[in-house]
């Protein structure tokens, strides 16, 4: 099978010739640029090669064609036109060196300063140094944290328009970007294709603070936002209603533009789970989020053959039936280390109703801190549990982080039995 054939079989719950593999198709299934750089050196012996950082907030690296084929990866992806820090690839790349010494290439408009007291790296929305920084990478760190820029909240003056100013209809520049991506996808017909739908992640806490915005208004503090569905329900509903209206129009445009070049679309990256429970009850999900998820999924399924992908970390067992009823076809990252997320039970109860995309190895303990033997064993076991009958795309539990030992990454790919390792 080609990668595209393998993906189509998998998401239609047919067993492919081997497990379908994704690394790099989404901002939540990637590999840190430091690890990719080491993989390049190991596989190709090119110690002077600088990997491109395609998602700078998390410092995710590009999986280029040579590495993709060498590792046996089946899926390619289309991110939003602009990154979480507001930068884009529309211009030259420039060299940069990370704290760990990894030499990379970054977007031309990704600009930093160094905190004179702490030595932290400060990043700026759209690279604009004339406004305050929006993200911070602690000295010695591997990725950024958002800097909360919250004006004092006066509930009597809150305006839902302030929390929706980042959502807009696709511009001609955006449409040209997707035209170019379609041409790129069509030139690579042997791979499955995933696209991130812009503006349909309702309440995504990575987006709410607006690290890509120069002067975000509204509710932008993470703690304030998490309590707002309960104490400001009407406000949140008004925000979601306007966001949904715009999102649906953009889906109409993208459905006509991209057609069957795409097989899967990432609709939501909103986290609903903690390590041990959910952030919200099923009742709250049904009231506040589910109507908008249903509207988006219904339109996508009416207009296209695309399968819809929801990302939620954590212990979301109690919400999985709601996700399925809302029309989602795919669940990621399948956090097998969280309470109630037992792989055998998940496969038994939900395996015929939803595709599990991820869950191939625990990225909190096993992959970074286990031995290569531990990694090989867990990857093999997760494939044995999830793969039968289709409905399983292999990926880790969220992105592979920059401090993961290369030997453990090699063990993961050895267990997949796909690569030079």
Buried (B, 14 or more C-beta within 10 A) or exposed (E): BEBBBBBBBBBBBEBBEBBBBBBBBBBBBBBBBBBBBBBBBEBEEEEEBBBBBBBBBBBBBBBBEEBBBBBBBBBBBBBBBBBBBBBBBEEEBEEBEBBEEBBBBBBBBBBBEEBEEEEBBBBBBBBEEEEEBBBBBBEEBBBBEBBBBBEEBEEEEBEBEBBBBBBEEBEEEBBEBBEEBBEEBEEBEEBBBBBBBBBBBBBBBBBBBBBBBBEBBBBBBBEBBBEBBEEBEEBBBBBBBBBBBBBBBBBEBBBEBBBEBBBBBBBBBBBBBBEEBBBBEBEBBBBBBBBBBBBBBBBBBEBBEBBBBBBBBBBBBBBBBBBBEBBBBBBBBBBBBBBBBBBEEBBEBBBEBBBBBBBBBBBBEBBBEBEBEBBBBBBBBBBEBBBEEBBBBBBBBBBBBBEBBBEBBBBBBBBBEBBEB
